[in-house]
Every structure is written in structure tokens, then in C-alpha cells.
Amino acid sequence: MNAHVTPPNTVGSTVLSGRITRLDRGWSTVLLDDGAIVRVRNLGVEVAVGDFVDVSSDIERIERVHERRSALTRRSSFEGARGTRQIVASNIDVVFVVHAANATVNQRRLERELVLAFDSGATPVVVLTKIDTMEPAAAEAVRASLAQVALGVDIVLVSSRTGEGVDLIRAHSPEGTTVAFIGASGVGKSTLVNALVGYEVQRTGEVREDDQRGRHTTVAAELIALPGGAWLLDTPGLRAVTLWTSGIGIERAFRDVFDVADGCRFRNCKHLDEPDCAVLAAIEAGTLPLSRLTSMRQLVAEELSVEEEQIDRERAQDRRGFRRKNPQ
């Protein structure tokens, strides 16, 4: 088992400890500390793949979810779930943000993914797949484009077919760590997972001839053991990269804007029309792209909207509770 799994609290305890490796419609697959695998109902607890949990001795329910040391969290995309969160993965050390090098460069999506990754508490690493389908110079151009927004973040170029760059992924996945893969559908995550494991654990789709993009094949988040003692958490393709309330994610993902903003006259400068605004001066001088400020504003506004949704949801729950306690 992973070195981070929490052992039973007491000798002879009736509680079984383990880690959730997969979720399926109200059921958790749990790898127990003794190596046994059990399926347990999710009753009244919020769980995520990667959680360390205590299971009742009759294997009927999860008794306790241990405190998470990190969590990749986004706003729930389920209908009717306004103001609620979805934990994509928990207790992770590295988030590999996967993009296909042979697809259209999407800096805006990468910015969002980096905010999620930084807020999770894990270390982000950008992975460019399918470099075997293009000339090296073209792949390098894609890397350079993404490096403009992935400031201070490692970018690894990989071909799952030829094996080029796969060792660099392994270098970021030493024994005892848990790594998560996120990215849009069809960017090659499942093929890369198979290359890392050494055999086919994830079904891969055929590549479309018109755009060389694969079809989405992963249908559930799953924790997979890697050779060398690490754990890999593969996730379904995220169609919508929706943000949850941010801690430090925006500040770290847009550190170029924040570094320049230190030179503004006013500490609460909005970078609109204030005098001596260092950010606007940098944009005018061409040293800071306007797109960076625009993107940051959009993400800040989105997170404020999430906070308002949470407040509205809590108020609605309070009103329903009041009516139940005070029937007319």
C-alpha cells in the first residue's frame, strides 16, 4: 500500500482502514491496508477517489473520511447543484495537466486548469502529448506558447507511442506519491496511463483522421498502482473547467500580473483607470499581454459568482429548515 495510508487506530479495532480507488454510482471501491478490495456504499458522507477512509467491520458503510492533505476541487457541473463542489481527486502530490500538442493551443483553458491545480495544494506539471504526430519544431512552438501562461511550471513533451518523454513523467512520480491526470477528452491521457503502467489498463479510442484527436474513453476516476510504488489517478475528460472558490490559485497562476501590480500606487488598484497603475503601464509598454489581465478578471468574477451561489444555497437551506421546525 501507499505509504500515506493511515493504519487502524487501535489494535483489535473493528474499523477497517484503506483508500478509495474508484467511485461508481453510490459505491466506493476501497483498497484496504491488508490488500483486500471491497465495495462499500456511500451513505451520508462526501467521498472522493484518493480519500483515506475507515470502513465498518461489516463492510456496509464508510465510517470516517480522514482529513485530506490536498484536493482537486471544482464547481459541480450537475444540473440543480448550484453552489456545490465536486472533488475530482484527493490526497495528490502532482497534477499533470495534459494537452495534445497536435491540437489548437488553448492558453485560456490551461490558465483555468492551473488555478485548479494550484488551489488543490499539489504541484502542477504540464504534459504535451502526441509529439510523434508532428515535427519537433512545431511541438516546440506549442510548448513555447503554453509556457507564456504556465509560469514557473515544468512542461514535459511526451509520445506515448514511442515512449519519448515517459521517463520524465516517472521522474515526477517517485515512490509513495500520488499523481493525478486532468485534461480535455481525447488528449491522450488513457494512452499515457497505459504507457506508464506497462500494460493496457485503460481502453483507448481510435484517433479521428480529420483532426488526429482521440475519443474520450475514461468513464470514471480511478486510482492505479504504478511500477515503482507511486499511485496514478486518471480522471474522465473535463469538458468544463469550472472553478471553485480560490485560495491562492489565481495569484499563483497569474503571478506575472500580481508581480507587476506591486508597483501600482494604490494597494487596492483595480487596473481600470487609476493613476500610476503599473499593470496598465506594462500593457501599454507591451511587457504584459492584455489577455492575461482580461483572463484574470474573468476568473475572479467567476469565483465571486461561485461564492454568491454558496450564500444563496445556504440561505435556501436555512429557510427550509426554519419551515420544518416551525410548521404553520
C-alpha positions in Angstrom: 0.0 0.0 0.0 0.9 3.6 -0.4 3.0 4.9 2.5 0.4 7.6 3.2 -2.4 5.1 4.1 -3.4 5.6 7.7 -3.2 2.4 9.7 -6.0 1.3 12.1 -6.2 3.4 15.2 -6.0 0.6 17.7 -5.0 -3.0 17.9 -8.1 -5.2 17.6 -10.2 -2.3 16.3 -13.4 -3.4 14.3 -12.8 -0.5 11.9 -11.0 -1.3 8.6 -8.8 1.3 7.1 -8.0 1.8 3.4 -8.1 4.1 0.4 -10.8 4.7 -2.2 -9.7 3.7 -5.6 -12.9 4.2 -7.6 -16.4 5.6 -7.4 -19.4 4.2 -9.2 -22.9 5.5 -8.6 -23.1 5.5 -4.9 -20.5 2.8 -4.3 -16.8 3.1 -3.3 -14.1 0.6 -4.2 -11.7 0.6 -1.3 -8.3 -1.0 -1.2 -7.8 -2.0 2.5 -4.5 -1.8 4.3 -4.2 -5.6 4.2 -4.5 -5.7 0.4 -8.2 -6.8 0.2 -10.5 -4.9 -2.1 -14.1 -4.2 -1.0 -17.1 -2.3 -2.4 -18.9 -0.1 0.1 -22.0 2.1 -0.1 -21.6 5.8 0.1 -24.1 6.7 2.8 -24.3 10.2 4.1 -20.6 11.0 3.5 -18.8 13.1 0.8 -16.1 10.9 -0.6 -13.6 11.2 -3.5 -11.1 8.9 -5.2 -7.9 9.1 -3.2 -9.6 9.5 0.1 -8.3 7.5 3.1 -11.2 6.1 4.9 -12.4 3.9 7.8 -14.9 1.2 6.8 -17.3 -0.5 9.2 -16.4 -4.1 10.1 -19.4 -5.4 8.3 -18.3 -3.5 5.1 -21.7 -1.8 4.9 -20.6 1.8 5.1 -17.8 4.3 5.4 -17.4 5.3 9.0 -14.9 8.2 8.5 -13.1 10.1 5.8 -9.6 11.1 7.0 -8.6 14.8 6.7 -7.5 15.5 3.1 -4.0 16.9 2.7 -4.9 18.1 -0.8 -7.9 18.1 -3.1 -8.6 18.9 -6.7 -11.9 20.6 -6.5 -14.2 22.3 -9.0 -17.8 23.7 -9.0 -20.2 20.8 -9.6 -21.5 20.7 -13.2 -24.5 18.6 -12.3 -27.9 20.2 -13.0 -29.5 21.5 -9.9 -26.2 21.5 -8.0 -25.6 25.3 -7.9 -23.2 26.3 -5.2 -21.9 22.8 -4.6 -18.4 21.4 -5.1 -17.1 18.2 -6.8 -13.9 16.8 -5.5 -12.2 15.3 -8.6 -9.2 13.8 -6.7 -7.8 13.9 -3.1 -4.5 13.4 -1.4 -2.5 14.1 -4.5 1.1 15.3 -4.8 1.3 16.2 -8.5 -1.3 17.3 -11.0 -0.4 16.5 -14.6 -2.3 18.9 -16.9 -2.5 17.2 -20.2 -2.8 18.9 -23.6 -2.4 17.4 -27.1 0.5 19.1 -28.9 -1.2 18.5 -32.3 -4.4 20.3 -31.3 -5.2 24.0 -31.3 -3.3 25.8 -28.5 -5.7 26.8 -25.7 -4.0 29.1 -23.3 -7.2 30.1 -21.6 -8.1 26.6 -20.7 -4.6 26.0 -19.4 -5.0 29.1 -17.1 -8.1 27.6 -15.6 -6.5 24.2 -15.1 -3.5 25.8 -13.4 -5.8 27.7 -11.0 -7.5 24.4 -10.1 -4.1 22.6 -9.7 -2.5 25.3 -7.6 -5.6 25.5 -5.3 -5.5 21.8 -4.8 -2.3 22.0 -2.9 -0.4 19.8 -5.3 2.3 20.7 -7.8 1.2 21.2 -11.4 3.1 19.9 -14.4 2.0 20.5 -18.0 2.2 17.5 -20.3 2.1 17.8 -24.1 1.2 14.5 -25.7 1.3 13.1 -29.3 4.5 14.8 -30.3 5.2 11.9 -32.6 2.5 13.2 -34.9 4.3 16.5 -35.7 7.7 17.9 -36.5 9.9 18.7 -33.5 9.9 22.4 -34.3 6.1 22.5 -34.3 5.9 20.7 -30.9 8.5 23.2 -29.5 6.3 26.1 -30.7 3.4 24.7 -28.9 5.5 24.3 -25.7 6.7 27.9 -26.0 3.1 29.2 -26.4 1.9 27.4 -23.3 5.0 28.5 -21.4 3.7 32.0 -21.7 1.0 31.2 -19.2 2.4 28.3 -17.3 4.9 30.5 -15.5 7.4 28.5 -13.4 5.7 25.2 -14.2 7.5 22.3 -15.8 6.4 21.4 -19.3 7.0 17.8 -20.5 6.8 16.7 -24.1 5.6 13.1 -24.4 4.9 10.5 -27.1 3.0 7.5 -25.5 3.5 5.6 -28.8 7.3 5.9 -29.0 8.0 6.3 -25.3 9.7 9.6 -25.7 9.4 11.7 -22.5 7.6 9.0 -20.5 10.6 8.7 -18.2 10.2 12.4 -17.4 6.7 11.7 -16.2 8.1 8.9 -14.0 10.6 11.2 -12.6 7.8 13.4 -11.2 6.2 10.2 -9.7 8.6 8.8 -7.1 7.7 6.0 -4.7 5.0 6.9 -2.2 3.4 9.8 -4.2 0.0 10.1 -5.8 -0.3 11.9 -9.2 -3.5 12.9 -11.0 -4.0 13.4 -14.7 -6.5 16.0 -15.9 -7.3 17.3 -19.3 -10.0 17.5 -22.0 -11.4 14.4 -23.7 -9.2 12.9 -26.4 -5.9 14.4 -25.4 -4.2 11.0 -24.9 -4.5 10.5 -21.1 -5.5 6.9 -21.3 -2.8 6.0 -23.7 -0.2 7.7 -21.5 -1.6 5.8 -18.4 -1.1 2.5 -20.3 2.5 3.5 -21.2 3.3 4.3 -17.6 1.8 1.2 -16.2 3.3 -1.0 -18.8 0.1 -2.8 -20.0 -3.4 -1.7 -21.1 -5.4 -0.8 -18.0 -7.4 1.9 -19.8 -9.2 1.3 -23.0 -8.1 3.7 -25.7 -10.2 5.1 -28.5 -9.4 5.3 -32.2 -7.9 8.6 -33.5 -10.1 10.6 -35.9 -8.3 11.1 -39.2 -9.6 14.7 -39.7 -8.1 16.2 -36.6 -5.9 13.5 -35.0 -7.8 13.7 -31.8 -8.7 10.6 -29.8 -12.2 9.8 -28.5 -12.8 10.1 -24.7 -12.6 6.6 -23.1 -12.1 7.0 -19.3 -15.6 6.9 -17.7 -14.7 7.1 -14.0 -11.9 8.4 -11.9 -9.7 5.5 -10.8 -6.6 5.1 -8.7 -4.0 2.8 -10.4 -0.8 1.4 -9.0 2.4 2.3 -10.9 5.6 0.3 -11.1 8.0 1.9 -8.6 5.4 2.4 -5.8 3.5 5.5 -6.9 -0.2 5.8 -7.5 -1.8 7.4 -10.5 -5.3 8.9 -10.5 -6.8 9.1 -14.0 -9.9 11.2 -14.4 -12.6 11.4 -17.1 -12.1 14.3 -19.6 -13.2 17.6 -18.0 -15.5 19.2 -20.6 -16.0 22.3 -18.4 -13.2 23.5 -16.2 -15.4 25.2 -13.7 -13.7 26.9 -10.7 -14.4 26.6 -7.0 -13.6 29.3 -4.5 -9.9 30.0 -4.8 -7.3 30.1 -2.1 -4.0 31.0 -3.8 -4.7 29.5 -7.2 -5.4 32.8 -9.1 -2.5 34.6 -7.5 0.0 31.8 -8.4 -1.4 31.1 -11.9 -1.2 34.9 -12.7 1.9 35.7 -10.8 3.1 38.0 -13.7 0.1 40.2 -13.2 0.4 40.2 -9.4 4.2 40.9 -9.6 3.6 44.0 -11.8 0.7 45.1 -9.6 3.1 45.5 -6.7 4.2 48.7 -8.5 0.7 50.3 -8.5 0.3 53.4 -6.5 -2.8 52.1 -4.7 -2.8 48.7 -3.0 -6.4 48.1 -4.0 -5.9 49.2 -7.6 -8.5 47.6 -10.0 -6.3 48.3 -13.0 -9.0 50.2 -14.8 -8.3 53.9 -14.9 -6.5 54.6 -11.6 -3.5 56.9 -11.7 0.0 55.4 -11.7 -1.3 51.9 -12.4 1.7 49.7 -13.1 -0.3 47.0 -14.8 -1.9 49.3 -17.3 1.5 50.8 -17.9 3.0 47.4 -18.6 0.2 46.5 -21.0 0.8 49.8 -22.9 4.5 49.1 -23.0 3.9 45.6 -24.4 5.6 43.8 -21.5 2.4 42.3 -20.2 -0.3 40.9 -22.5 -3.7 42.4 -22.2 -5.1 38.9 -22.5 -3.6 38.0 -19.1 -5.4 40.8 -17.3 -8.6 40.0 -19.1 -8.5 36.3 -18.2 -7.6 37.0 -14.6 -10.6 39.4 -14.3 -12.9 36.7 -15.8 -11.7 34.1 -13.4 -12.0 36.4 -10.4 -15.6 37.3 -11.4 -16.4 33.6 -11.8 -15.2 32.8 -8.3 -17.2 35.6 -6.9 -20.2 34.2 -8.6 -19.5 30.8 -7.0 -19.3 32.4 -3.6 -22.7 34.1 -4.2 -24.2 30.7 -5.3 -22.9 29.2 -2.0 -24.5 32.0 0.0 -27.8 31.6 -1.8 -27.8 27.9 -1.3 -27.1 28.2 2.4 -29.9 30.7 2.8 -32.3 28.4 1.0 -31.3 25.5 3.2 -31.8 27.7 6.3 -35.3 28.8 5.1 -36.3 25.1 4.5 -35.0 24.2 7.9 -36.9 27.0 9.6 -40.1 26.0 7.9 -39.7 22.4 9.1 -39.1 23.5 12.7 -41.9 26.0 12.6 -44.9 24.4 10.7 -47.8 26.8 10.1 
